């Protein structure tokens, strides 16, 4: 992506230079730089307001209550995760933060959830994930430590558990991509910057769009589970 943007900028500069529009090009570059700074200031103000508001809700226990309240949904989406496993709370926190538009909260929670899911897969290790690895074209129920030697030997093998993402990790990633969101803070900030008379008007369409994408993600996940 960096190379793509760099190539587009370079192509624009070369085109402007060779077509005798260097003066207009210089003016547009300076105007765009000033607009970028103005946009950053506007975004900083709007995001500070919303993040501060949500931080108050977090301190008041709202985020924690919502996280606990969606545990039945987590049970539905991730039925194979043990009830007391640490990943459940991180998944719940990430989903709630995404819904509320709390980018500062959902990213750390999402990374921590992935880390805990990886640990869960390592705990399952020889009995679950690796018990169905194909042997001579057929699935074997023999534990990996009996088929592929000790731990050091398995770490050298391309069949080590860390080489593959678990089903829960893939499902969680799909849900994050769908990104159900009630308050699209960034979009509201952009609309304010560019003179929209009603910046928050986008909330309704955003909810409908992200509801549709999240529903599609859930349907896809459940269809994959039935295979």
N, C-alpha and C positions, 0 to 999 in steps of 0.2 A: 504493500500500500504506500509506503514511503517513496519507493521508486516511481510509482504511478503519479503521485502528486508532484514530485520533483520534475518528472518528465513533462507534465502538463504546464507547470510554471515556466520551465525552460522553453517549451515550444511557443508559449504565448509571448515571452520576451523576444525570442528570435523573430517571430512573425511581425511583431510591432516594430522591431528595429529595421527589418528589411523592407517593410512597406511604408516607411517614412512616418510612422506614428509614434515615434519615441517620446514626443512631448506629451501626448495624450496618455501614453503608457505610464510615464512617470507620475502624472497627476492622479491616475486611477490607483496606482500603487500606494501613494501617500494617503489618498482618501480611504482606501480599504484598510490601511494600517490604523488610521484614526477610528474608523468604524469598529474595528476589532477590539480596540481598547475600550471604547464606549460600551460595546456588548459585554465585555468581561466585567465592567463595573456594574452594569445592570444585573447581570447574572449573579454576581457576588451578593448584591443587596437582596434580591428575591430569594436566593437559596439560603442566605443567612436567616431571613425571616421565617421561612418554612421549616428549616432545620431546627431553629430555635424553638418554634412552636411544637414540633414533634418531640424535641428533647424534653420539654416540659411534660408532655404526655408520657414519655418514657420514665421520667423521675416519679411521676404520679402512679406508676404501675400499670398504665394502660397497655403498653407493649407486652408486658409479661402476662397480663390477663388474656390478651388476644392470642398470645402464643399458646397458652394452655387451652384456650377455647377451641383451637383448631386441631387438637389432637385426634378427634374422630376422623377428620379429613386426612391426616397423616396416616392413620390406620388403614384407610381406604386406598391411599396412593402407594403406601409402602408396607404391605401386610407382612413381609418377611423380616422386617427390622424388629428385634426384641423390644418389648415395652419399656424397659429401663435403660436402653442404650442411649449414650450421650448424643448420637447423631440426630435423634428425633427432635431434641430441643433446638439444635442449631438449624435444622431444616425448617422448623416452625418459625423461628426468628427471622430467617431469610425470607420466607414467604410473606410474613406480615410486613416486614420492612419494604419489600417490593411493592406490595399493595398500597402502602402509605407513601411511596416515593422517597424512602429514606436510603439514598444511595450509600451514605456513609455507614449505615448499619448492615445493609444486606450483603455487601461484598465480604467483609470479615466473617460474617456468619456463614456465607456460602462456602468460603474456603475451609472454614473449620468443619463444616458438615462433610465436605469431600474428604477431609483428612480422617474424620471418624469413620466414614463409610469404607475408606481404604483399610483402616484397622479392623473393621468388622469382617472384611473379606479375608484379611490375613488370619483372623481367628477361625473363620470357616475353613480356610486353606485346604488342607489335605482331604477333608471329608466332603466338602460341598463343591467349591468351584472346580477343583481338579479331579474330582472323582469320576467325572464324565468325559475326560479327555479321550479322544479317539486313539485306539491302539489297533493297528492293522486294519483300519477302516471300520472298526466297531467300537462302541462305547464300553469302557471298562469301569467296574465299580471298585477296582483295587485302589487303595489309598496311594497317593503320589509318592510318599516317602518309601513305600515298598517297591514301587515301580521305577523310580528315578534316583534312588540312593538317598544319602543324607542331605541336610540343609545346604551345605556348601556346594555340593554337586548340583542341587536344584537351582541355586543362585546363578550358576554358570550356564544353566540351560535356558533356551528361549521359551520354555514353558513355565517360567517363574510367575507366580500370581500377580506380581506388580506390573507385569506387561499388559494386563487386560483390565479394563474397567468393568466393575460389577453391574448387574442390571439396575440396582438402586442408584448407582452413580449416574448411569445414562438417563434414567427416568428423571432424576433431580436436575440434570442439565437441560433436558427438554422443557421442564416446567419453568426454569429460569429464562430460557429463550422466549417462551410464550409471554411471560412477564405481565400478569394481571396487575393493573395499576389504577387506583382511584383518583390520585392527584398527580397529573403529569407536570411536575414542577418545572422541568427544563423547557417544555413546550410553552408553558405559560410565560416564562421569562423571555423567551424569544419573541413571542407575540407582543409583549409589552414594549420590548426594544424597538420593534418595527411598527409601532403606532397603532396597534389594534385597539378598537374602541371597547371591546369586551374580551380581554385576554383569557378569562376563565371559561369562556363559552365552549372551549375545546374539551372540557372535562367529560361531558355527556358522550360525545363520539368516541373519546379515548376509552371510556369504560366499556362501551359496546364492542369496540374493536379488540381490546385486550381480553374481554370475556370470551369472545369468539375464538381468539387464538389459544387461550388457556383451555377452553372446552375441547378444541381440536387436539391439543396436546394430551389431555387426559384420555380422550377416546383412543388415540394412537397408542398410548402406554398400555391401556387395558386390552386392546387388541393384540399387542405384542405378548402380553402375559398369557393370553389364551392359546398361543401357538405351541 
